Amino acid sequence: MAAAFGLVLVVAGALLTGCAAPKEWTAVIAMTATSAEPVPGLAEPLRLALEDAASASEQAGVPDVRLVLLDAEPVDIDLTPIRDGEVEFDPMVRPQMIDDALAALSEELGRRVALRPELDVLDTLRAAARAGGDGPIYLITSGISTVDPVNFAALGWDFDPQAVAADLADRGLLPSLDGRSVTFVGLGVSAGSQPPLAEPEEDKVRELWLAVCRAAGAADCAAVDGVLATGSTAPGSRQPVTVVPVPHHGTTRGPESVDLAGAVLFDGDSAILRPAADAVLRGLVAHLAQCGEGARVDVTGHVADVVRGVPENGPLSDERARAVANRLLQLGLPESAISRVVGVGDSQTVIDNWTGDVFDEAKAARNRRVTLTYTC
């Protein structure tokens, strides 16, 4: 009999019921999933931990994972391998079913999109702690928070992580993590509108959140590296995130690039910048100012492939690139810094926005972007 697997997603509070007593979910996975970060996905250390949990699961109809995103209802996912309503124990079938479950979970994570502006790590950690159960917490985030009381745009980079964590504790602003195991996934890894961090800034982000975790009473705090998902572009969130300038350490860099999500910058089929776009563009001007007179920027507009097999080279991608370049100049970027402004239509997609022969809007949103490629 062929094995049949379907990823079970249940909004928290409406869990499947059965004769067996409910169990705690084995993990809470929280994520910030903003327009300044890679698409959430299963980094290898997280995948291995969940594989172990799924392999040990012997009870169907209850969640193994709870997904947490700010301003969204938590979603529970059962990773237990099920066939015909029963737990599958066949050693020839069970491992493949678990692999399928984890692949489906990674796709589900990739569909998570931030629903509020800015990048709020502390509130996301608080939401994860309140999600219930006593299992491990995994927080997928760059950690480059832009919301007070942990706002890197205001903190700058010359701060003591231990002192910041102690101050948060003294002010009663930390979540309760008593006895929990907390693992941060992807700290320091930016994408989208946020310029990449240099090693000293990556270390500072990691040190801060591990200090916060320990000050909040967690039994175990860790940070793991790993690729989060295929590609490095941001999700299709329309919510802007303030750019945190990254120090220039005196060596020639580049070229580097940032992808500005089209949904953050523009309304549909429009080349008129949304007012919220300035939160992103001002920070980029401040970042490029640190390069001094040597800064050189190419501005490239892209659109999605909406008619498969038919190249889209209309004026919209060019108009959007020019709108971004003009606004950068208005915000203080020297005219000499802009080397090229061009639209390339759909000729440089970062992901195939067709699933089979079906157009996938979520994927297409990742191709609608304006790319700044710069050197210092």
Number of C-alpha atoms within 10 A of each C-alpha: 5 7 13 11 17 14 18 18 20 19 14 15 10 9 16 13 11 10 5 10 8 15 13 13 20 22 22 26 23 28 29 30 28 31 32 32 28 26 31 29 26 22 18 15 14 20 17 13 13 20 18 11 17 24 15 10 16 13 18 22 22 23 25 23 25 25 25 25 21 22 11 13 13 22 21 23 24 25 32 28 30 23 18 11 10 13 16 19 14 8 8 9 14 20 17 14 22 21 16 17 23 20 16 16 23 18 16 16 22 21 17 22 24 23 16 16 17 21 28 24 25 21 16 22 27 17 18 27 23 14 18 13 16 18 18 21 25 22 24 29 28 27 27 28 22 21 19 12 15 20 18 20 18 12 14 13 17 8 12 12 19 17 13 18 22 17 16 18 15 11 8 10 15 21 23 16 23 16 14 20 19 25 21 26 28 23 23 22 24 24 25 27 30 28 23 19 20 13 10 11 18 18 13 17 22 21 17 19 24 22 17 24 28 18 21 22 17 18 13 16 18 15 16 15 15 15 17 24 17 13 13 20 25 28 28 27 23 23 21 25 28 26 26 27 23 21 16 17 11 9 8 11 13 11 11 13 20 23 25 28 28 27 21 24 27 21 13 9 10 14 20 14 17 13 10 17 23 21 15 20 21 20 22 24 19 17 19 25 19 17 20 13 12 14 19 22 24 18 23 24 30 27 28 26 22 16 10 13 7 9 13 19 15 13 13 19 27 22 18 29 25 21 19 26 25 15 17 19 15 12 16 12 21 17 13 12 19 19 13 15 20 18 22 19 22 21 14 13 18 17 16 15 22 17 9 8 8 9 16 14 14 16 20 21 21 31 28 25 30 28 22 25 18 21 17 20
